[in-house]
Amino acid sequence: MSALANSTGGIYNRIGRGVPDVAVVRDNIAVYGGGKFQLSEGTSASTPIFAGKGPVGFLKPTLYGFSAV
């Protein structure tokens, strides 16, 4: 076990990487907004790729609907 695992209580491989360890494209991701496609980057843009889900569409009504519960 690595020293990191002992200090954080997490699960790490022998070189200190967290388990499970994933990698996703984070540069030049096509996103659609404001009526056009654009290239974006970063973990927020790559999250749907890892999740494997389709587009969520206009999310605001769904999110505000939870406040009534």
N, CA, C and O atoms as a Maestro MAE file, in Angstrom:
{
 s_m_m2io_version
 :::
 2.0.0
}

f_m_ct {
 s_m_title
 :::
 protein
 m_atom[276] {
  # First column is atom index #
  i_m_mmod_type
  r_m_x_coord
  r_m_y_coord
  r_m_z_coord
  i_m_residue_number
  s_m_chain_name
  s_m_pdb_residue_name
  s_m_pdb_atom_name
  i_m_atomic_number
  :::
  1 25 0.830 -1.185 0.000 1 A "MET " " N  " 7
  2 3 0.000 0.000 0.000 1 A "MET " " CA " 6
  3 2 0.874 1.250 0.000 1 A "MET " " C  " 6
  4 15 1.935 1.280 0.624 1 A "MET " " O  " 8
  5 25 0.422 2.262 -0.696 2 A "SER " " N  " 7
  6 3 1.205 3.497 -0.733 2 A "SER " " CA " 6
  7 2 0.951 4.334 0.517 2 A "SER " " C  " 6
  8 15 -0.027 4.115 1.232 2 A "SER " " O  " 8
  9 25 1.828 5.279 0.770 3 A "ALA " " N  " 7
  10 3 1.658 6.180 1.908 3 A "ALA " " CA " 6
  11 2 0.387 6.995 1.766 3 A "ALA " " C  " 6
  12 15 -0.252 7.336 2.762 3 A "ALA " " O  " 8
  13 25 0.018 7.308 0.529 4 A "LEU " " N  " 7
  14 3 -1.194 8.087 0.285 4 A "LEU " " CA " 6
  15 2 -2.429 7.341 0.768 4 A "LEU " " C  " 6
  16 15 -3.317 7.937 1.378 4 A "LEU " " O  " 8
  17 25 -2.489 6.052 0.502 5 A "ALA " " N  " 7
  18 3 -3.640 5.256 0.926 5 A "ALA " " CA " 6
  19 2 -3.753 5.229 2.442 5 A "ALA " " C  " 6
  20 15 -4.857 5.260 2.985 5 A "ALA " " O  " 8
  21 25 -2.623 5.172 3.122 6 A "ASN " " N  " 7
  22 3 -2.652 5.141 4.584 6 A "ASN " " CA " 6
  23 2 -3.135 6.456 5.173 6 A "ASN " " C  " 6
  24 15 -3.734 6.465 6.249 6 A "ASN " " O  " 8
  25 25 -2.884 7.570 4.486 7 A "SER " " N  " 7
  26 3 -3.246 8.873 5.039 7 A "SER " " CA " 6
  27 2 -4.667 9.297 4.683 7 A "SER " " C  " 6
  28 15 -5.232 10.153 5.364 7 A "SER " " O  " 8
  29 25 -5.255 8.732 3.648 8 A "THR " " N  " 7
  30 3 -6.587 9.174 3.234 8 A "THR " " CA " 6
  31 2 -7.668 8.122 3.400 8 A "THR " " C  " 6
  32 15 -8.854 8.452 3.356 8 A "THR " " O  " 8
  33 25 -7.292 6.868 3.587 9 A "GLY " " N  " 7
  34 3 -8.274 5.807 3.722 9 A "GLY " " CA " 6
  35 2 -8.864 5.345 2.404 9 A "GLY " " C  " 6
  36 15 -9.776 4.518 2.398 9 A "GLY " " O  " 8
  37 25 -8.365 5.860 1.282 10 A "GLY " " N  " 7
  38 3 -8.879 5.480 -0.027 10 A "GLY " " CA " 6
  39 2 -8.257 4.200 -0.537 10 A "GLY " " C  " 6
  40 15 -7.421 3.590 0.130 10 A "GLY " " O  " 8
  41 25 -8.674 3.794 -1.737 11 A "ILE " " N  " 7
  42 3 -8.118 2.610 -2.378 11 A "ILE " " CA " 6
  43 2 -7.216 3.069 -3.512 11 A "ILE " " C  " 6
  44 15 -7.667 3.748 -4.434 11 A "ILE " " O  " 8
  45 25 -5.934 2.697 -3.446 12 A "TYR " " N  " 7
  46 3 -4.953 3.129 -4.426 12 A "TYR " " CA " 6
  47 2 -4.144 1.937 -4.905 12 A "TYR " " C  " 6
  48 15 -3.955 0.971 -4.165 12 A "TYR " " O  " 8
  49 25 -3.662 2.003 -6.156 13 A "ASN " " N  " 7
  50 3 -2.784 0.936 -6.641 13 A "ASN " " CA " 6
  51 2 -1.376 1.162 -6.105 13 A "ASN " " C  " 6
  52 15 -1.142 2.101 -5.344 13 A "ASN " " O  " 8
  53 25 -0.441 0.307 -6.499 14 A "ARG " " N  " 7
  54 3 0.908 0.360 -5.923 14 A "ARG " " CA " 6
  55 2 1.672 1.640 -6.238 14 A "ARG " " C  " 6
  56 15 2.626 1.968 -5.532 14 A "ARG " " O  " 8
  57 25 1.272 2.386 -7.298 15 A "ILE " " N  " 7
  58 3 1.974 3.638 -7.596 15 A "ILE " " CA " 6
  59 2 1.190 4.866 -7.144 15 A "ILE " " C  " 6
  60 15 1.567 5.993 -7.464 15 A "ILE " " O  " 8
  61 25 0.101 4.658 -6.401 16 A "GLY " " N  " 7
  62 3 -0.618 5.765 -5.803 16 A "GLY " " CA " 6
  63 2 -1.791 6.310 -6.585 16 A "GLY " " C  " 6
  64 15 -2.340 7.343 -6.201 16 A "GLY " " O  " 8
  65 25 -2.207 5.658 -7.678 17 A "ARG " " N  " 7
  66 3 -3.364 6.131 -8.439 17 A "ARG " " CA " 6
  67 2 -4.636 5.580 -7.841 17 A "ARG " " C  " 6
  68 15 -4.683 4.424 -7.422 17 A "ARG " " O  " 8
  69 25 -5.669 6.403 -7.798 18 A "GLY " " N  " 7
  70 3 -6.948 5.980 -7.240 18 A "GLY " " CA " 6
  71 2 -7.603 4.882 -8.048 18 A "GLY " " C  " 6
  72 15 -7.410 4.794 -9.260 18 A "GLY " " O  " 8
  73 25 -8.374 4.047 -7.380 19 A "VAL " " N  " 7
  74 3 -9.086 2.948 -8.016 19 A "VAL " " CA " 6
  75 2 -10.575 3.198 -7.819 19 A "VAL " " C  " 6
  76 15 -10.959 3.414 -6.669 19 A "VAL " " O  " 8
  77 25 -11.446 3.192 -8.808 20 A "PRO " " N  " 7
  78 3 -11.073 2.975 -10.203 20 A "PRO " " CA " 6
  79 2 -10.455 4.231 -10.808 20 A "PRO " " C  " 6
  80 15 -10.798 5.350 -10.426 20 A "PRO " " O  " 8
  81 25 -9.561 4.036 -11.733 21 A "ASP " " N  " 7
  82 3 -8.876 5.119 -12.419 21 A "ASP " " CA " 6
  83 2 -9.443 5.191 -13.829 21 A "ASP " " C  " 6
  84 15 -9.475 4.181 -14.531 21 A "ASP " " O  " 8
  85 25 -9.886 6.354 -14.249 22 A "VAL " " N  " 7
  86 3 -10.478 6.504 -15.575 22 A "VAL " " CA " 6
  87 2 -9.762 7.608 -16.336 22 A "VAL " " C  " 6
  88 15 -9.108 8.466 -15.744 22 A "VAL " " O  " 8
  89 25 -9.898 7.573 -17.657 23 A "ALA " " N  " 7
  90 3 -9.349 8.609 -18.511 23 A "ALA " " CA " 6
  91 2 -10.387 8.926 -19.583 23 A "ALA " " C  " 6
  92 15 -10.981 8.023 -20.173 23 A "ALA " " O  " 8
  93 25 -10.597 10.208 -19.825 24 A "VAL " " N  " 7
  94 3 -11.576 10.654 -20.808 24 A "VAL " " CA " 6
  95 2 -10.978 11.822 -21.587 24 A "VAL " " C  " 6
  96 15 -10.201 12.605 -21.042 24 A "VAL " " O  " 8
  97 25 -11.340 11.935 -22.848 25 A "VAL " " N  " 7
  98 3 -10.921 13.074 -23.670 25 A "VAL " " CA " 6
  99 2 -11.416 14.353 -22.999 25 A "VAL " " C  " 6
  100 15 -12.551 14.399 -22.525 25 A "VAL " " O  " 8
  101 25 -10.578 15.392 -22.952 26 A "ARG " " N  " 7
  102 3 -11.012 16.647 -22.345 26 A "ARG " " CA " 6
  103 2 -10.799 17.865 -23.232 26 A "ARG " " C  " 6
  104 15 -11.175 18.972 -22.849 26 A "ARG " " O  " 8
  105 25 -10.207 17.689 -24.401 27 A "ASP " " N  " 7
  106 3 -9.952 18.806 -25.314 27 A "ASP " " CA " 6
  107 2 -10.741 18.632 -26.598 27 A "ASP " " C  " 6
  108 15 -10.962 17.513 -27.062 27 A "ASP " " O  " 8
  109 25 -11.165 19.764 -27.169 28 A "ASN " " N  " 7
  110 3 -11.871 19.787 -28.455 28 A "ASN " " CA " 6
  111 2 -13.116 18.908 -28.462 28 A "ASN " " C  " 6
  112 15 -13.303 18.091 -29.364 28 A "ASN " " O  " 8
  113 25 -13.963 19.080 -27.453 29 A "ILE " " N  " 7
  114 3 -15.219 18.344 -27.347 29 A "ILE " " CA " 6
  115 2 -16.320 19.207 -27.956 29 A "ILE " " C  " 6
  116 15 -16.490 20.367 -27.582 29 A "ILE " " O  " 8
  117 25 -17.064 18.630 -28.897 30 A "ALA " " N  " 7
  118 3 -18.153 19.373 -29.540 30 A "ALA " " CA " 6
  119 2 -19.334 19.491 -28.578 30 A "ALA " " C  " 6
  120 15 -19.845 18.486 -28.082 30 A "ALA " " O  " 8
  121 25 -19.762 20.722 -28.320 31 A "VAL " " N  " 7
  122 3 -20.936 20.989 -27.485 31 A "VAL " " CA " 6
  123 2 -21.897 21.863 -28.278 31 A "VAL " " C  " 6
  124 15 -21.487 22.606 -29.169 31 A "VAL " " O  " 8
  125 25 -23.178 21.765 -27.945 32 A "TYR " " N  " 7
  126 3 -24.198 22.541 -28.640 32 A "TYR " " CA " 6
  127 2 -24.830 23.500 -27.652 32 A "TYR " " C  " 6
  128 15 -25.333 23.075 -26.612 32 A "TYR " " O  " 8
  129 25 -24.811 24.771 -27.957 33 A "GLY " " N  " 7
  130 3 -25.412 25.772 -27.096 33 A "GLY " " CA " 6
  131 2 -25.654 27.053 -27.864 33 A "GLY " " C  " 6
  132 15 -24.866 27.422 -28.735 33 A "GLY " " O  " 8
  133 25 -26.731 27.725 -27.549 34 A "GLY " " N  " 7
  134 3 -27.041 28.978 -28.228 34 A "GLY " " CA " 6
  135 2 -27.296 28.802 -29.711 34 A "GLY " " C  " 6
  136 15 -27.050 29.714 -30.499 34 A "GLY " " O  " 8
  137 25 -27.795 27.620 -30.101 35 A "GLY " " N  " 7
  138 3 -28.127 27.383 -31.494 35 A "GLY " " CA " 6
  139 2 -26.963 27.023 -32.392 35 A "GLY " " C  " 6
  140 15 -27.103 26.990 -33.615 35 A "GLY " " O  " 8
  141 25 -25.797 26.747 -31.784 36 A "LYS " " N  " 7
  142 3 -24.660 26.378 -32.624 36 A "LYS " " CA " 6
  143 2 -23.733 25.417 -31.890 36 A "LYS " " C  " 6
  144 15 -23.746 25.328 -30.662 36 A "LYS " " O  " 8
  145 25 -22.933 24.703 -32.669 37 A "PHE " " N  " 7
  146 3 -21.915 23.827 -32.110 37 A "PHE " " CA " 6
  147 2 -20.644 24.617 -31.870 37 A "PHE " " C  " 6
  148 15 -20.296 25.505 -32.649 37 A "PHE " " O  " 8
  149 25 -19.946 24.285 -30.777 38 A "GLN " " N  " 7
  150 3 -18.677 24.911 -30.460 38 A "GLN " " CA " 6
  151 2 -17.742 23.833 -29.932 38 A "GLN " " C  " 6
  152 15 -18.189 22.744 -29.570 38 A "GLN " " O  " 8
  153 25 -16.459 24.127 -29.887 39 A "LEU " " N  " 7
  154 3 -15.502 23.227 -29.253 39 A "LEU " " CA " 6
  155 2 -15.258 23.713 -27.840 39 A "LEU " " C  " 6
  156 15 -15.093 24.908 -27.598 39 A "LEU " " O  " 8
  157 25 -15.236 22.767 -26.907 40 A "SER " " N  " 7
  158 3 -15.034 23.091 -25.504 40 A "SER " " CA " 6
  159 2 -13.947 22.183 -24.949 40 A "SER " " C  " 6
  160 15 -13.448 21.299 -25.646 40 A "SER " " O  " 8
  161 25 -13.583 22.406 -23.689 41 A "GLU " " N  " 7
  162 3 -12.589 21.565 -23.043 41 A "GLU " " CA " 6
  163 2 -12.848 21.532 -21.550 41 A "GLU " " C  " 6
  164 15 -13.583 22.366 -21.021 41 A "GLU " " O  " 8
  165 25 -12.254 20.583 -20.885 42 A "GLY " " N  " 7
  166 3 -12.339 20.493 -19.441 42 A "GLY " " CA " 6
  167 2 -13.178 19.324 -18.962 42 A "GLY " " C  " 6
  168 15 -13.841 18.643 -19.744 42 A "GLY " " O  " 8
  169 25 -13.130 19.109 -17.649 43 A "THR " " N  " 7
  170 3 -13.838 17.967 -17.076 43 A "THR " " CA " 6
  171 2 -15.350 18.101 -17.197 43 A "THR " " C  " 6
  172 15 -16.041 17.092 -17.334 43 A "THR " " O  " 8
  173 25 -15.877 19.308 -17.151 44 A "SER " " N  " 7
  174 3 -17.324 19.478 -17.296 44 A "SER " " CA " 6
  175 2 -17.797 19.044 -18.678 44 A "SER " " C  " 6
  176 15 -18.878 18.473 -18.817 44 A "SER " " O  " 8
  177 25 -16.997 19.313 -19.688 45 A "ALA " " N  " 7
  178 3 -17.358 18.916 -21.047 45 A "ALA " " CA " 6
  179 2 -17.205 17.415 -21.248 45 A "ALA " " C  " 6
  180 15 -17.935 16.824 -22.043 45 A "ALA " " O  " 8
  181 25 -16.275 16.791 -20.547 46 A "SER " " N  " 7
  182 3 -16.039 15.358 -20.749 46 A "SER " " CA " 6
  183 2 -16.905 14.467 -19.864 46 A "SER " " C  " 6
  184 15 -16.977 13.263 -20.107 46 A "SER " " O  " 8
  185 25 -17.553 15.009 -18.864 47 A "THR " " N  " 7
  186 3 -18.376 14.205 -17.958 47 A "THR " " CA " 6
  187 2 -19.440 13.392 -18.679 47 A "THR " " C  " 6
  188 15 -19.580 12.207 -18.376 47 A "THR " " O  " 8
  189 25 -20.209 13.960 -19.626 48 A "PRO " " N  " 7
  190 3 -21.212 13.136 -20.320 48 A "PRO " " CA " 6
  191 2 -20.611 11.976 -21.112 48 A "PRO " " C  " 6
  192 15 -21.273 10.956 -21.303 48 A "PRO " " O  " 8
  193 25 -19.377 12.114 -21.572 49 A "ILE " " N  " 7
  194 3 -18.726 11.026 -22.288 49 A "ILE " " CA " 6
  195 2 -18.527 9.843 -21.340 49 A "ILE " " C  " 6
  196 15 -18.794 8.698 -21.705 49 A "ILE " " O  " 8
  197 25 -18.067 10.120 -20.145 50 A "PHE " " N  " 7
  198 3 -17.850 9.056 -19.166 50 A "PHE " " CA " 6
  199 2 -19.166 8.471 -18.682 50 A "PHE " " C  " 6
  200 15 -19.265 7.262 -18.471 50 A "PHE " " O  " 8
  201 25 -20.170 9.306 -18.504 51 A "ALA " " N  " 7
  202 3 -21.462 8.839 -18.004 51 A "ALA " " CA " 6
  203 2 -22.160 7.928 -19.011 51 A "ALA " " C  " 6
  204 15 -22.921 7.043 -18.619 51 A "ALA " " O  " 8
  205 25 -21.908 8.137 -20.300 52 A "GLY " " N  " 7
  206 3 -22.504 7.280 -21.321 52 A "GLY " " CA " 6
  207 2 -23.971 7.530 -21.554 52 A "GLY " " C  " 6
  208 15 -24.672 6.668 -22.085 52 A "GLY " " O  " 8
  209 25 -24.436 8.667 -21.177 53 A "LYS " " N  " 7
  210 3 -25.844 9.017 -21.358 53 A "LYS " " CA " 6
  211 2 -25.994 9.966 -22.538 53 A "LYS " " C  " 6
  212 15 -25.025 10.578 -22.988 53 A "LYS " " O  " 8
  213 25 -27.218 10.078 -23.028 54 A "GLY " " N  " 7
  214 3 -27.501 10.994 -24.119 54 A "GLY " " CA " 6
  215 2 -27.654 12.416 -23.617 54 A "GLY " " C  " 6
  216 15 -27.482 12.674 -22.425 54 A "GLY " " O  " 8
  217 25 -27.972 13.336 -24.501 55 A "PRO " " N  " 7
  218 3 -28.163 14.732 -24.114 55 A "PRO " " CA " 6
  219 2 -29.315 14.870 -23.118 55 A "PRO " " C  " 6
  220 15 -30.295 14.129 -23.194 55 A "PRO " " O  " 8
  221 25 -29.198 15.804 -22.198 56 A "VAL " " N  " 7
  222 3 -30.253 16.008 -21.211 56 A "VAL " " CA " 6
  223 2 -31.253 17.075 -21.636 56 A "VAL " " C  " 6
  224 15 -32.337 17.165 -21.060 56 A "VAL " " O  " 8
  225 25 -30.911 17.882 -22.628 57 A "GLY " " N  " 7
  226 3 -31.838 18.917 -23.062 57 A "GLY " " CA " 6
  227 2 -31.907 20.067 -22.078 57 A "GLY " " C  " 6
  228 15 -30.948 20.340 -21.357 57 A "GLY " " O  " 8
  229 25 -33.058 20.744 -22.054 58 A "PHE " " N  " 7
  230 3 -33.245 21.904 -21.178 58 A "PHE " " CA " 6
  231 2 -33.533 21.411 -19.773 58 A "PHE " " C  " 6
  232 15 -34.620 20.896 -19.512 58 A "PHE " " O  " 8
  233 25 -32.593 21.557 -18.875 59 A "LEU " " N  " 7
  234 3 -32.636 20.950 -17.555 59 A "LEU " " CA " 6
  235 2 -33.325 21.802 -16.494 59 A "LEU " " C  " 6
  236 15 -33.730 21.281 -15.454 59 A "LEU " " O  " 8
  237 25 -33.461 23.083 -16.738 60 A "LYS " " N  " 7
  238 3 -33.969 23.991 -15.700 60 A "LYS " " CA " 6
  239 2 -35.335 23.576 -15.146 60 A "LYS " " C  " 6
  240 15 -35.479 23.560 -13.923 60 A "LYS " " O  " 8
  241 25 -36.354 23.239 -15.954 61 A "PRO " " N  " 7
  242 3 -37.650 22.856 -15.391 61 A "PRO " " CA " 6
  243 2 -37.564 21.610 -14.483 61 A "PRO " " C  " 6
  244 15 -38.258 21.515 -13.470 61 A "PRO " " O  " 8
  245 25 -36.717 20.682 -14.865 62 A "THR " " N  " 7
  246 3 -36.559 19.479 -14.044 62 A "THR " " CA " 6
  247 2 -35.926 19.814 -12.701 62 A "THR " " C  " 6
  248 15 -36.384 19.334 -11.665 62 A "THR " " O  " 8
  249 25 -34.888 20.622 -12.708 63 A "LEU " " N  " 7
  250 3 -34.221 20.989 -11.475 63 A "LEU " " CA " 6
  251 2 -35.142 21.771 -10.547 63 A "LEU " " C  " 6
  252 15 -35.172 21.505 -9.345 63 A "LEU " " O  " 8
  253 25 -35.885 22.719 -11.077 64 A "TYR " " N  " 7
  254 3 -36.797 23.497 -10.243 64 A "TYR " " CA " 6
  255 2 -37.971 22.659 -9.782 64 A "TYR " " C  " 6
  256 15 -38.567 22.957 -8.748 64 A "TYR " " O  " 8
  257 25 -38.321 21.610 -10.526 65 A "GLY " " N  " 7
  258 3 -39.391 20.706 -10.106 65 A "GLY " " CA " 6
  259 2 -39.041 19.965 -8.830 65 A "GLY " " C  " 6
  260 15 -39.942 19.616 -8.067 65 A "GLY " " O  " 8
  261 25 -37.765 19.711 -8.570 66 A "PHE " " N  " 7
  262 3 -37.353 19.020 -7.358 66 A "PHE " " CA " 6
  263 2 -37.598 19.864 -6.111 66 A "PHE " " C  " 6
  264 15 -37.759 19.314 -5.022 66 A "PHE " " O  " 8
  265 25 -37.629 21.176 -6.248 67 A "SER " " N  " 7
  266 3 -37.814 22.022 -5.071 67 A "SER " " CA " 6
  267 2 -39.219 21.889 -4.481 67 A "SER " " C  " 6
  268 15 -39.441 22.236 -3.321 67 A "SER " " O  " 8
  269 25 -40.159 21.391 -5.272 68 A "ALA " " N  " 7
  270 3 -41.536 21.220 -4.797 68 A "ALA " " CA " 6
  271 2 -41.713 19.918 -4.020 68 A "ALA " " C  " 6
  272 15 -42.749 19.708 -3.389 68 A "ALA " " O  " 8
  273 25 -40.714 19.048 -4.061 69 A "VAL " " N  " 7
  274 3 -40.842 17.746 -3.394 69 A "VAL " " CA " 6
  275 2 -40.550 17.860 -1.940 69 A "VAL " " C  " 6
  276 15 -40.609 16.865 -1.218 69 A "VAL " " O  " 8
  :::
 }
 m_bond[275] {
  # First column is bond index #
  i_m_from
  i_m_to
  i_m_order
  :::
  1 1 2 1
  2 2 3 1
  3 3 4 2
  4 3 5 1
  5 5 6 1
  6 6 7 1
  7 7 8 2
  8 7 9 1
  9 9 10 1
  10 10 11 1
  11 11 12 2
  12 11 13 1
  13 13 14 1
  14 14 15 1
  15 15 16 2
  16 15 17 1
  17 17 18 1
  18 18 19 1
  19 19 20 2
  20 19 21 1
  21 21 22 1
  22 22 23 1
  23 23 24 2
  24 23 25 1
  25 25 26 1
  26 26 27 1
  27 27 28 2
  28 27 29 1
  29 29 30 1
  30 30 31 1
  31 31 32 2
  32 31 33 1
  33 33 34 1
  34 34 35 1
  35 35 36 2
  36 35 37 1
  37 37 38 1
  38 38 39 1
  39 39 40 2
  40 39 41 1
  41 41 42 1
  42 42 43 1
  43 43 44 2
  44 43 45 1
  45 45 46 1
  46 46 47 1
  47 47 48 2
  48 47 49 1
  49 49 50 1
  50 50 51 1
  51 51 52 2
  52 51 53 1
  53 53 54 1
  54 54 55 1
  55 55 56 2
  56 55 57 1
  57 57 58 1
  58 58 59 1
  59 59 60 2
  60 59 61 1
  61 61 62 1
  62 62 63 1
  63 63 64 2
  64 63 65 1
  65 65 66 1
  66 66 67 1
  67 67 68 2
  68 67 69 1
  69 69 70 1
  70 70 71 1
  71 71 72 2
  72 71 73 1
  73 73 74 1
  74 74 75 1
  75 75 76 2
  76 75 77 1
  77 77 78 1
  78 78 79 1
  79 79 80 2
  80 79 81 1
  81 81 82 1
  82 82 83 1
  83 83 84 2
  84 83 85 1
  85 85 86 1
  86 86 87 1
  87 87 88 2
  88 87 89 1
  89 89 90 1
  90 90 91 1
  91 91 92 2
  92 91 93 1
  93 93 94 1
  94 94 95 1
  95 95 96 2
  96 95 97 1
  97 97 98 1
  98 98 99 1
  99 99 100 2
  100 99 101 1
  101 101 102 1
  102 102 103 1
  103 103 104 2
  104 103 105 1
  105 105 106 1
  106 106 107 1
  107 107 108 2
  108 107 109 1
  109 109 110 1
  110 110 111 1
  111 111 112 2
  112 111 113 1
  113 113 114 1
  114 114 115 1
  115 115 116 2
  116 115 117 1
  117 117 118 1
  118 118 119 1
  119 119 120 2
  120 119 121 1
  121 121 122 1
  122 122 123 1
  123 123 124 2
  124 123 125 1
  125 125 126 1
  126 126 127 1
  127 127 128 2
  128 127 129 1
  129 129 130 1
  130 130 131 1
  131 131 132 2
  132 131 133 1
  133 133 134 1
  134 134 135 1
  135 135 136 2
  136 135 137 1
  137 137 138 1
  138 138 139 1
  139 139 140 2
  140 139 141 1
  141 141 142 1
  142 142 143 1
  143 143 144 2
  144 143 145 1
  145 145 146 1
  146 146 147 1
  147 147 148 2
  148 147 149 1
  149 149 150 1
  150 150 151 1
  151 151 152 2
  152 151 153 1
  153 153 154 1
  154 154 155 1
  155 155 156 2
  156 155 157 1
  157 157 158 1
  158 158 159 1
  159 159 160 2
  160 159 161 1
  161 161 162 1
  162 162 163 1
  163 163 164 2
  164 163 165 1
  165 165 166 1
  166 166 167 1
  167 167 168 2
  168 167 169 1
  169 169 170 1
  170 170 171 1
  171 171 172 2
  172 171 173 1
  173 173 174 1
  174 174 175 1
  175 175 176 2
  176 175 177 1
  177 177 178 1
  178 178 179 1
  179 179 180 2
  180 179 181 1
  181 181 182 1
  182 182 183 1
  183 183 184 2
  184 183 185 1
  185 185 186 1
  186 186 187 1
  187 187 188 2
  188 187 189 1
  189 189 190 1
  190 190 191 1
  191 191 192 2
  192 191 193 1
  193 193 194 1
  194 194 195 1
  195 195 196 2
  196 195 197 1
  197 197 198 1
  198 198 199 1
  199 199 200 2
  200 199 201 1
  201 201 202 1
  202 202 203 1
  203 203 204 2
  204 203 205 1
  205 205 206 1
  206 206 207 1
  207 207 208 2
  208 207 209 1
  209 209 210 1
  210 210 211 1
  211 211 212 2
  212 211 213 1
  213 213 214 1
  214 214 215 1
  215 215 216 2
  216 215 217 1
  217 217 218 1
  218 218 219 1
  219 219 220 2
  220 219 221 1
  221 221 222 1
  222 222 223 1
  223 223 224 2
  224 223 225 1
  225 225 226 1
  226 226 227 1
  227 227 228 2
  228 227 229 1
  229 229 230 1
  230 230 231 1
  231 231 232 2
  232 231 233 1
  233 233 234 1
  234 234 235 1
  235 235 236 2
  236 235 237 1
  237 237 238 1
  238 238 239 1
  239 239 240 2
  240 239 241 1
  241 241 242 1
  242 242 243 1
  243 243 244 2
  244 243 245 1
  245 245 246 1
  246 246 247 1
  247 247 248 2
  248 247 249 1
  249 249 250 1
  250 250 251 1
  251 251 252 2
  252 251 253 1
  253 253 254 1
  254 254 255 1
  255 255 256 2
  256 255 257 1
  257 257 258 1
  258 258 259 1
  259 259 260 2
  260 259 261 1
  261 261 262 1
  262 262 263 1
  263 263 264 2
  264 263 265 1
  265 265 266 1
  266 266 267 1
  267 267 268 2
  268 267 269 1
  269 269 270 1
  270 270 271 1
  271 271 272 2
  272 271 273 1
  273 273 274 1
  274 274 275 1
  275 275 276 2
  :::
 }
}
